Amino acid sequence: MKFDRKAAWSAAKGWLAAVLVIVGCAAAVHAASFQPLEIVTRNGVQVFSVEMATTEQEKQTGLMYRKELADGKGMLFDFNPEQEVSMWMKNTYVSLDMIFIRADGRILRIAENTEPMSTKIISSQGPARAVLEVVAGTAQKYGIRPGDRVGHPLFGSK
């Protein structure tokens, strides 16, 4: 039996095209939509653009595998109903500030400068409705503290 190089190349191109279409569709499904979020601090109002993590898959993946996170960007995890929340930094390359937020939109706790790639559990230390993850140093830079108010539709505001 003779190997037909032309037929094999044609079949390979067809498979490659199919794979690229599937990958392109998957990327479109996971394309992030950003929403505005405000935090009212003593220093003024800080505005962020956040991705929403609402499904179990989105909450499990979070910001894993990302190599950077721009200042002013973040991810908001919705844990409705309000509950004790535990997070970790497994497969997360960027150090983060994790801002735990109560159902009334008040900041409960901030875990600053989390350790990349760590499996250490980071607890809300009380009932939280949501967690906002932003690049490490954000809380200190903008003077964000427990008790500050977060404005976003998740908390019945903005």
Secondary structure as UniProt FT lines:
FT   HELIX           5..29
FT   STRAND          34..41
FT   TURN            42..43
FT   STRAND          44..53
FT   HELIX           56..61
FT   TURN            62..65
FT   TURN            71..72
FT   STRAND          73..87
FT   TURN            90..91
FT   STRAND          96..101
FT   TURN            103..104
FT   STRAND          106..111
FT   TURN            116..117
FT   STRAND          122..135
FT   TURN            136..137
FT   HELIX           138..142
FT   TURN            146..147
FT   STRAND          149..151
FT   HELIX           153..155
//
